[in-house]
């Protein structure tokens, strides 16, 4: 399926997806996933850090963290089931005796699960992995049993597609290299914007975090560059200290740069995050159209996989 169809069908996928809920009780959870299969883990880790109700680590590398042990729940997420890094993490989890589950459409990951009698959450095939976020994230939520998630899932399903807003933002940043800044809860969102602009619009984009960028990257704005634009991903519930830093940074570093500000909508953390994810996905599609490129293929990634030969 073309990725623009998937993105426009976000709510159809979100509201129709139903998965078996977990009965696990582990307090330390590692979510392994790469690229479009990994963003759900980043989102849940961010919500966990913000709300303090679980210990979730997102892992996007080979193997597992050195501290991982048999007391951890490891959830390996790979839409294709053939992602080399995630397969490596699954094998390491088995070696360590971790409680291991997988979320996938099939491939080698499902084979590993079947051979070891592991729980498999089966995902619908036929989508681009990066556009299957509604399915992958909802599957993850069902397995980690976060409190109040039923209400948060419901609120996400009630959001709207901000198409006109996305068109406006894309027109403002066309022809520039977007630098996307966020804080706290919204950090996975900025990363998602960056990746979607890169993969769908086929152009560079960068992201960083406030307050960390105030201690390094801010100096890089000493010499203004007309090729750059700034996108600020703001949380409607951000703390006063963070709000002050955003405003001060605008005055000090970006007084001569094009700035686009986007603020989340919704009451719950998940809804606020997803309101900005959906907006960013739409912006990337609009940019692809303005750049006159097909948003679906990612040929250079496929070429890299062939070069690596599954390693």
C-alpha positions, -999 to +999 in steps of 0.1 A: +000+000+000+012+035-007+023+053+025+000+083+019-030+060+021-018+044+053-013+078+070-047+091+059-062+059+073-045+063+107-077+064+127-093+035+108-063+014+118-062+027+154-098+022+162-101-012+145-070-028+160-077-051+189-051-072+207-049-097+236-039-080+268-009-091+288-009-109+321+027-102+327+039-085+359+075-076+352+086-042+365+115-039+341+106-038+304+129-036+274+113-028+240+135-036+211+128-022+177+143-002+148+130+026+126+093+026+121+090-005+142+108+012+171+090+045+175+062+029+196+088+019+221+102+054+222+067+068+229+059+044+257+093+050+273+087+087+272+053+084+287+067+061+314+094+086+322+069+114+324+042+096+344+065+073+365+043+042+364+067+017+348+103+011+340+105+010+302+138+010+283+137+015+245+166-004+228+176+002+191+208-018+187+221-053+185+219-076+215+205-061+247+218-037+274+245-053+296+223-051+327+195-071+311+187-103+330+160-130+334+138-107+354+132-085+324+103-086+300+117-081+265+093-072+237+108-074+202+090-054+176+097-059+139+070-053+113+088-075+087+101-099+113+135-098+096+152-068+112+188-078+119+192-058+152+159-070+166+166-106+158+199-102+176+180-088+206+155-117+206+183-143+205+201-125+234+169-124+254+166-162+250+202-167+260+196-147+292+164-164+300+143-133+298+105-134+294+104-127+256+074-117+235+073-106+198+052-082+178+054-089+140+037-098+108+060-129+104+095-135+091+124-149+111+111-133+143+079-152+143+098-184+135+120-178+166+088-173+187+071-204+174+102-225+180+104-214+216+067-213+224+066-175+229+037-151+228+033-136+194+011-105+187+003-108+150+001-076+130-018-070+098+003-072+067+003-049+037+015-016+053+047+004+052+064-003+086+067+034+094+030+039+087+019+008+108+025+028+140-012+027+150-011-011+149+024-015+165+018+010+192-016-003+202-002-038+203+026-026+226+002-009+249-018-041+252+013-060+263+028-036+289-004-029+308+001+008+315-025+023+339-053+046+325-044+034+289-080+026+280-090+063+284-058+074+265-065+050+236-101+063+234-089+099+233-064+092+205-092+077+185-112+110+188-084+132+174-088+147+139-065+148+109-051+184+108-047+185+070-049+222+065-024+229+093+000+204+077-003+221+043+005+255+059+035+242+078+049+224+047+046+255+026+065+275+053+095+251+055+097+241+018+132+246+005+147+246+040+164+221+062+141+218+093+157+217+128+131+203+151+132+210+188+112+195+216+113+186+253+104+159+277+073+140+266+076+153+231+111+141+223+099+110+204+077+132+184+105+154+172+125+123+162+094+110+144+091+143+125+127+141+115+125+105+103+092+110+084+105+141+066+137+122+057+119+091+045+088+105+029+100+139+016+135+126+008+153+156+024+174+161+055+160+172+088+175+173+123+162+173+159+175+181+193+161+186+228+155+215+251+171+221+276+201+200+264+206+220+232+210+251+253+243+238+264+258+230+230+238+233+197+226+268+204+261+281+197+257+267+161+231+293+155+257+321+159+260+324+121+225+324+107+218+302+077+190+310+054+187+274+044+175+264+079+141+266+095+131+259+131+101+238+141+092+238+178+071+209+191+054+222+222+035+203+248+003+220+259+011+208+294+048+217+295+064+229+327+071+266+333+109+261+333+107+245+298+084+272+286+108+299+297+137+281+279+117+279+246+110+316+248+145+326+258+160+305+230+138+321+204+149+355+215+186+347+218+193+322+189+164+324+164+156+361+160+164+360+123+152+324+114+119+311+102+101+295+132+071+273+131+055+264+164+032+234+169+014+227+202-001+194+212-038+190+218-055+165+241-057+158+279-037+126+282+000+121+275-007+096+247-032+118+230-009+148+232+019+128+217-002+113+189-017+147+180+018+159+171+028+126+155-002+127+132+005+163+123+042+155+115+032+126+093+009+148+073+035+175+070+060+150+055+034+139+029+028+176+020+065+182+017+069+151-005+043+166-028+060+200-028+094+183-035+078+163-063+089+129-049+071+096-042+069+093-004+066+055-004+099+039-017+130+040+005+154+026-021+186+036-003+176+016+028+169-015+007+202-011-010+219-009+024+202-041+035+215-059+004+250-046+010+249-059+046+234-092+036+212-095+067+240-088+091 
